[in-house]
Amino acid sequence: MSHRSMVSMLRKSAIFTLLLACVALLLAGCGTVPPGAPGERGGTDKPNNASFGLDRFSPGQKLMIEFTDVPGAPPPFTQTILENGEILLPLGKRVKAGGKRKAELVEEIRNLYVPGYYQRLTVNIQTEDRWYFVGGEVKTPGQKVYVADLTVSKAIQAAGDFTNFAKENAVEITRADGQFLKVDCKKARQNARYDVPIYPGDSINVPRSWY
């Protein structure tokens, strides 16, 4: 092979390698998360344990369970959902409660006993109040009862709103799992995508502005 042919071949090989690298970069760019997308701080952030959902039971939650409409039913009892999501029931029964909605769990418990043990059975499930905390520069700080669809702005309003000394653009949220983030509530009032959700066990702190 002549020297000129070898140089031409090397040039073609280099161009082909460069084209492959450009294609790889383009494909990688397709997988990036745009600013403000779910999971990015300041966007619609959610904690790691939020996969259970706001209307689903989660480990550590206490359930008060009662069997009625059946003779000889056990007295009402309380069970804490275990780490594996299970609760223990009378007659040695176990059922997965974590991740289920109330209606789903009621039906599953009923099916464990009807018709094998009882001809009919009504299962009642109640949950204890869940809480979050608001402190710092709000007018009525303290522990608050959690309600569904709560956001940081709604939580601050439930605490009497900001004081005149609040640093509204740097509100601090500490999740129950230890995750920490800051929220600009001035932006949240203008754009709902910045008004991040609040979950049971969260702590909100509104720092003081020094200027």
PEKA-V641790 format. One record per helix or strand of 3 or more residues. SS is the DSSP state (H for helix, E for strand). FROM is the first residue (numbers start at 1). TO is the last residue. If there is no record, write none. Layout:
BEGIN
SS,FROM,TO
SS,FROM,TO
END
This chain:
BEGIN
H,3,29
H,48,52
E,62,68
E,77,80
E,86,89
H,90,92
E,93,96
H,102,113
E,122,127
E,131,136
E,142,145
H,152,158
H,168,170
E,171,174
E,180,183
H,185,190
H,192,194
E,203,206
END
